[in-house]
C-alpha cells in the first residue's frame, strides 16, 4: 500500500473541504436567488391582475387593455386573455402555448400566491391566475400568466458562473495549497533533520535554541532530559 506524504494528505483533505464548502455555498445562494426571483414574479403577476380588474371596473374597454398591458409587461413571456360572454375575446399570447390550455385553470376567488396556478412547460415554469371581472354589466373572465423564460435564463447563467468560479477556486487552491502546507511544515522538517543528526555522541550536547523553530522550542527541554 502506497503511503502518502503528510503534505499530500493535508492537501487532499483541504481540497475535499473546499469542494464541500463551494458546493454548499453555491447551492444555498442558488436556492435563495430562485426563491427571490419567484417571489418577485408572483407579486408582479398578482399586482397586474389587480390592476386589470380595477381598470375594467373604472370603465376601460376590454379591447383597450392590450394598450395598458403592452406598456407594463414583456409580451414575450407575459400572457393576457380576456373572455366575454358576448364572444368579444382579447388575447396577447406570444408564448406558443395554446389559448385553450388556459381554460383548464380553475377560477380563483382571491388573488394570492397560494391561489396561483403553476405548471412546468418544457422545463420552464408557467404561473397564471384566472379570475372573474366585469366591464360595465358584462361579466368577463380574466387570465394573466407569465412563462418564466427570463428567470430560467438568469438561474441557468448563475449556475454556470457559480460552477466556473468554484472550479477556478478549486484549481488555484490545488496548485497553491501544497506550497503553503509545505511551508507550514518546515518546523517539523527542521526537527526531523535535527533528530536525524543526533547520535549517542551528541546526545549530551545541549541543543541550540536558535536552531529550533519557535513552534518546536518547547520540545528542547524534553530532548535534554532524554
PyMOL commands that set and color helices and strands:
alter all, ss='L'
color gray80, all
select helices_A, chain A and resi 6-57+62-72+99-104+113-115+149-184+186-196+209-211+214-225
alter helices_A, ss='H'
color red, helices_A
select strands_A, chain A and resi 78-84+90-92+117-121+124-135+138-147
alter strands_A, ss='S'
color yellow, strands_A
deselect
rebuild
show_as cartoon
